[in-house]
Amino acid sequence: MKKNLLMLLITGALIITPVWAKTDTTSKEYLQTKKHFSIMNPVAESIAQSIIKRSLKKETGANFKVKFDGYTLSSMKKGIFKNLEIKGKNIEIEDIHVPYLMVKTVSDYNWVDYSQTPPLYKTNMTFYYDMTLDENSINDALSSKEYQTTLKKINDIAYPLFEMKGVKVRILKDKMYIVTEYNFPISPSKNNKTFMMTSDFKVENGKIIAHDVSVHEAYGNLSLNKVTNLVNLLNPLAFTLSAMDTRKCKGKIENVNIVDNKIQINGKIFVKGDRA
């Protein structure tokens, strides 16, 4: 998942347009302070949009709407662009279904040298993102091999009291129900037992944490602080979103809400330039 979410940004920024203008000044100061007009700019931008759509279709299998703005023909040829906005629905990212994803530039001078392998980021870039996840998205992530590392850490802490066997979620009435299977490592039961919690989520210091956690009275008088800590350890939503963090790409979550039984998240993605 890490690879392909970042790839959406990389591929979208690789502007391989067949432009033929001579090289001109490519500095930020020149491009942003001078007025640039060419009858061919809209043509080059349209070609770039088509190429980006085809690239994203190849990477994800989904159709995207793309809006691309450049400065001059020659700067676009070098991989310099002003604005980029990408919108897609029903995207498969590392076998995880994402119902909606929108990514657009916040920085208005962006330079990706696509002639290099791998591409060279010559400026820092900031993107705003807005995405929607559903319960299938979360469960896809929780069934991954990577999530087993999270369960192992919990089991190391919980031993010998209990051992987590699996986690699933349901989203009903704008609440997330977290269903866990567990057993006892020293004297295991024949069948795994089930424990269910409900939770909202909120953002604190750029991180998603459990909020307004509750359990059914059938489980007895449990400490909600301990249950909340368990939800944060299981971290089903934060784990799914961790794909935004790589060595070059850092995600910041700003808002999270459960609306119409879907999870709406937005924030920013910061891409560090190689020579910024």
N, C-alpha and C positions, 0 to 999 in steps of 0.2 A: 504493500500500500504506500509506503514511503516513496518508493521510486516513481510510481505513476502519478501521484498527486503533484509532485514537483515537476514531472514530465509535462503535465498540462501547461505549466507556466513556461517551461523551456521551449516546448514545441511551438507554443503560441507566439513566442518572441522571436523565433528564427525566421526572419523575413528574407526569403530567397526570391526576390523579385527581379525579373529580367529587364532592369532599367539600363539605360545607355548613356546617362549624363556623365560629363566629366567630373572629376573629383573637385569638391569645393570645401570650404571651411566646415568642420564638424564640431567645433567647440560649443559647449552649452551657451556661452555668452553670445556667440554669433547667431546661433539658431533661434534663441529666445528673444533677442533684442532687435533683430532685423525682420522686416516684413518679407515673406517669401511667397511668391505666387508663380505657379506654373500650370498651364492648361493640362499637363500630363500628370500632375499630382493625384487627382481623383482616379485616374486610370491605374496608376501604380498602387494606390491604396486598395482599390477593388481587386487587383491581382493578388495583393498580399493577403486580403481577407479570404479569397478562394483557396489559396495555398494553405493557410492556417486551418481552415475547415477540413480540407482533405487530410492534413497531417493528424488532426485530432480524431477524425473518423477512423484513421488507421490505428491510432494508439488505443482508443477506447471503444470503438464500434458505435459511438453515439453521434448524433447530429448536433452541431453547435451553431449558435448565432455569434458572429464576430463583427466587432466594430474596431477599425484600425485608423489611426491618424498619424501621419508623418510630417516632417518639416520640408525637406527637399528630396528630389529624386536621388541624388548622389548619397545623401545621408541615410536614406532608406536602404540603399544598396549596401551600405556598410553595416546595417543592422541597428541603426539609430531610429527610435520612434518616439512619438509624443504621447499618445494614448492607445491603450489596448483594452478592450472589454470582451470577455468570453462568457457566453451563457449556454448551459446544456442541461438536458433532462434525461433521467433514466440512464445514468452512466455506470459502467462497471469498472471499478478501480480495485485491482488486486482481488477480484472475486467478491468485492463488496458493492452492493447496489446503492447508488447515491441518487435519490429522486430528483434533486436539483442542485446545481452548482453555478455560481456566478463569481467571476474573478475580474477585477479591473484595476488598472494602474492608478496609484495615487501620485507617485512621482511622474513629472511630465518631461523628463529627459532620461531615456533609457537606452542603453547601448549593449547589445549582445553581438560579439564577433563570432558569427556562425561559420567562418572559414577555418576556425580552430577545432581540433578534436581532442577532448570534448569542447563544446562552445565556451568561449571566454567572456565572462561578465565584466565589462569595463566600467560599469557604474553600479552603485548600490541601487536597488529597486524596492519599492514598497507597493504592495497590492492590497486592495480591500476585497474580502470575500464574504459571500453569503451562501449558505448551504442548508439543505434540508435532509434529514435522516429519518428513517422509520424503524420500526422494531426489527425488520429483516436486516437492515443495515447493521444494527448493533449486534444481532445474533450471528451474522456472518463473521464479524470481527472476533466475537467471543469463541467461535469455533476454530479459530486459527491456532497454529502451533505456537505463535508468539505469545498468545494469551496464557498458555500453559505455564510460562515463566512467572506470570503474575500469581497464578494459583499456587505454584511451588513456594513462592515467598510467603504467602499467607499460611500455607501448611507448615512451613518451617517455624513460623511464630506460634501457630495453634497446637503443634504437637506437644503432648500426646492427647489433648482434649478431643480434637476432631480433625478430620481431613476433608477438604473440599474436593468434590468429584466433578463438578460442572456448574456453569452459571448460564441462565437464559433470562431474557426480559420480555415483558408484554407491556404495551402502552394502551391503557384504557382510561377514558374520561380524563384525558390530559394528565395522567399520572403514570410514572414508570413503576411497574411491578418487577422486582428482581427476585427470581426463583433460583435458589441454590440447592444442589444435591450434596449431601455430606455423609460421612460414615465415621467409624471410630477405629483408629489405626491399631490399638492394642487388642480390642475385642470387637471385630467388625460384625455388623449385622448382616443378615442374608441379603436384604435389600437396602439400597441407599435411602436415607431419610431426606425430607424436603423441608426447607425453611423459606418463607416468602416475606419480603419487605416492600413497602412502597416509598417512593421518594420523588421530590422535586429536585431541581439543581439550580445553583446560582454561580456567578463568577466572582471570585475574590482574588485580587492581585494577578489577574490573567489566567487563573486556574479554575476549572470546574470542580465544585465540591457539592456534596449532598446537602439538601435543605428540606426541612419539614418531613423528616423520616418517621414512618409509623409501622407498627406490626399488629397483626390481629390479636385480639384478646385471648384467643385459644392458646397462644404461646406462653401465656402467663405474664407475670410482672417483670418484663425484661428492661434493662437499662437502655434508654433510647440513645444515650451518649455512646454506649458500646456498639449498638446497632448502627449508628451513624458512622462510627469509625470503621465498621466492617464494610459498609457501602463504599466509603472512600478508599478502602484497601482494594475492594473488588473493582472499583473504578470503571464500570462498563462504558460510560460515555467518554470519559477522558482518554481511555485506551484507544477507542475508535478514532478520536481526533488527533492522536499523537503522530499521525502520518505527516502532519505539517512540519515537524521538526526533523531536520537533517543537518549535516555539517554546514551547508550553505544556506539553508532555508529555515527560518524560525517563525513559528506561528504564535500569534497573540489572540486569545479568545476575549471578546468584549461583551457579548450578550448571548444568553441561551434561554430559550423558552420552549415549552411544550404546548403546541396549539393545534387543534384538530387532529390530535393523536399523532402528530409528527413533531420532530425536534428541529427547531430553527436556531441556527448558530451563525453569528457573524463576527468578524474581527479583521485583523491585518496579518499579512505575510511579508516578512522582510527577507530579501535575498541579498546576500553579501557579495559585493563586486570583487573580482580577482585583483583589479588594479585601481580600486576606488580610493 
